[in-house]
Amino acid sequence: MQKQQTMVLAECMQVVYNIGRAAHQLGLLHIAMANYEKCLALGAKGDRQAASLAPEAAHNLAHIYRSSGADDMARRVMREWRTV
């Protein structure tokens, strides 16, 4: 991936992560989830630098799933994105 494309992807990812985080803090979980999922989708398209926010988005999304009782979905997200 070209450097310029990587930078644009990273910026887009940061925007949707920040919107998700703000919505999460306000208790607007449906908006937070949608933006965390967009962040993960963008992370899947990019290289390591562009995907730097994916682990944080995955953690926050899994937290929302756990708090709503969807433990299987939380485990799936964590297994996919938080592996070392």
C-alpha positions in Angstrom: 0.0 0.0 0.0 1.3 3.4 -0.9 2.3 5.7 1.9 -0.3 8.4 1.1 -3.1 5.8 1.0 -1.9 4.4 4.3 -2.0 7.9 5.9 -5.6 8.6 4.5 -6.8 5.2 5.8 -5.2 5.8 9.2 -6.9 9.3 9.4 -10.3 7.8 8.4 -9.8 5.1 11.0 -9.0 7.6 13.7 -12.2 9.6 12.9 -14.6 6.7 13.1 -12.8 5.4 16.3 -13.2 8.8 17.9 -16.9 9.1 17.0 -17.4 5.6 18.4 -15.5 6.5 21.6 -17.6 9.7 22.1 -20.8 7.8 21.5 -19.7 5.1 23.9 -19.0 7.6 26.6 -22.5 9.2 26.0 -24.1 5.8 26.3 -25.2 5.7 22.6 -24.1 2.1 22.2 -25.7 1.5 18.8 -23.7 4.4 17.3 -20.5 3.3 19.2 -20.8 -0.2 17.9 -21.4 0.8 14.3 -18.3 3.1 14.4 -16.1 0.5 16.2 -17.1 -2.0 13.5 -16.2 0.5 10.7 -12.9 1.1 12.4 -12.2 -2.7 12.4 -13.3 -3.0 8.7 -10.8 -0.2 7.8 -8.2 -1.9 9.9 -8.6 -5.1 7.9 -7.9 -3.2 4.7 -4.7 -1.5 5.9 -1.3 -2.4 6.9 0.0 -2.5 10.5 0.4 1.3 10.7 -3.1 2.0 9.5 -4.6 -0.7 11.7 -3.1 0.7 14.9 -6.5 1.6 16.4 -8.0 -1.8 15.7 -7.1 -3.4 19.0 -8.6 -0.6 21.0 -11.8 -0.6 18.9 -12.0 -4.4 19.3 -11.6 -4.1 23.1 -14.3 -1.4 23.3 -16.6 -3.4 21.1 -16.1 -6.5 23.1 -16.8 -4.5 26.3 -20.2 -3.4 24.9 -21.0 -7.0 23.9 -20.1 -8.3 27.3 -22.1 -5.7 29.1 -25.2 -6.6 27.0 -24.7 -10.4 27.7 -23.4 -11.3 24.2 -20.3 -13.1 25.6 -19.9 -15.2 22.4 -19.7 -12.2 20.2 -17.2 -10.5 22.6 -15.0 -13.6 22.5 -15.2 -13.7 18.7 -14.1 -10.1 18.4 -11.2 -10.5 20.9 -10.0 -13.7 19.2 -10.0 -12.1 15.8 -8.4 -8.7 16.8 -6.5 -9.0 20.1 -4.2 -11.9 19.3 -0.5 -11.3 19.7 
